[in-house]
């Protein structure tokens, strides 16, 4: 994961924790709440700009998404035919990695760890 993405998602998670979206009561759903309940970015143009901002080749991003599916489901079945689908899946993958790296149990620990990364 690129450092610029890690920093962006760290800030995003910290905002969600501070807003009360991520709580101790929904600990098992933090990844879903943050990266799956809704799109991270909406709009093809905005997603193209996000890829450029993070200096990510669109074909590399598609490859990462397909490999994630193969590693986790045994096959790549999704069609990544637009930047919105690619970016939101890439953010889903990076968000999962970030939360797994943090390996915290409470929202207080989450906030503390995120503040160290920002």
C-alpha positions in Angstrom: 0.0 0.0 0.0 1.3 3.4 -0.9 2.1 5.6 2.0 -0.1 8.4 0.7 -3.1 6.0 0.7 -2.2 4.8 4.2 -2.2 8.4 5.4 -5.5 9.2 3.7 -7.2 6.1 5.1 -5.8 6.7 8.5 -7.3 10.2 8.6 -10.6 8.8 7.3 -10.7 6.1 10.0 -9.9 8.6 12.7 -12.7 10.8 11.5 -15.1 7.9 11.6 -14.0 7.0 15.1 -14.4 10.6 16.3 -17.8 10.8 14.7 -19.0 7.7 16.5 -19.4 5.5 13.4 -16.7 3.1 14.7 -17.5 2.1 18.3 -16.6 -0.6 20.7 -20.0 -2.1 20.1 -19.5 -2.6 16.4 -15.8 -3.7 16.5 -16.3 -6.7 14.3 -17.9 -4.4 11.6 -15.3 -1.6 11.5 -14.1 -2.6 8.0 -17.6 -3.0 6.7 -18.7 0.4 8.2 -15.7 2.2 6.8 -15.1 0.6 3.5 -18.1 -1.4 2.4 -21.3 0.2 3.5 -21.0 2.9 0.9 -18.6 4.0 -1.8 -15.5 5.7 -0.6 -15.5 7.9 -3.7 -18.4 8.4 -6.1 -17.9 9.5 -9.7 -15.6 8.4 -12.5 -13.8 11.7 -12.7 -13.1 11.9 -9.0 -11.9 8.3 -9.0 -9.5 9.0 -11.9 -8.2 12.0 -10.0 -7.7 9.8 -6.9 -5.6 7.4 -8.9 -3.6 10.2 -10.3 -3.2 11.8 -6.9 -1.7 8.6 -5.6 0.3 7.9 -8.7 -1.4 4.6 -9.4 -1.5 3.1 -12.8 -5.2 2.0 -13.5 -4.1 -1.3 -14.9 -2.0 -2.0 -11.8 -5.0 -1.2 -9.7 -7.1 -3.6 -11.6 -4.4 -6.3 -11.2 -4.3 -5.7 -7.4 -8.1 -6.1 -7.2 -8.1 -9.2 -9.3 -5.3 -10.8 -7.3 -7.2 -10.0 -4.1 -10.2 -11.9 -5.4 -8.0 -14.9 -6.5 -6.3 -15.0 -3.1 -9.5 -14.8 -1.2 -12.1 -16.5 -3.4 -10.1 -18.7 -5.7 -11.1 -16.7 -8.8 -11.5 -13.2 -10.1 -15.1 -12.9 -10.9 -15.7 -9.1 -10.8 -15.5 -7.0 -13.9 -13.4 -3.9 -13.3 -14.6 -1.8 -16.2 -14.6 1.7 -14.7 -12.5 3.7 -12.3 -15.2 4.0 -9.7 -15.3 0.2 -9.2 -11.5 -0.1 -9.2 -10.9 2.7 -6.7 -13.5 1.6 -4.3 -12.3 -2.0 -4.4 -8.7 -0.8 -4.0 -9.7 1.3 -1.0 -11.6 -1.8 0.4 -8.4 -3.8 0.1 -6.1 -1.2 1.6 -8.6 -0.5 4.4 -8.6 -4.2 5.3 -4.8 -4.3 5.4 -4.6 -1.1 7.5 -7.1 -2.4 10.1 -5.3 -5.7 10.2 -2.0 -4.0 10.8 -3.4 -2.0 13.6 -4.7 -5.1 15.4 -6.6 -3.1 18.1 -9.6 -4.2 20.2 -11.2 -0.9 21.3 -12.0 2.4 19.6 -9.7 4.1 22.1 -6.8 1.9 21.0 -7.8 2.6 17.4 -7.7 6.3 17.9 -4.4 6.2 19.7 -2.8 4.0 17.0 -4.2 6.2 14.2 -3.0 9.4 15.8 0.6 7.9 15.8 0.3 7.3 12.0 -1.0 10.7 11.1 
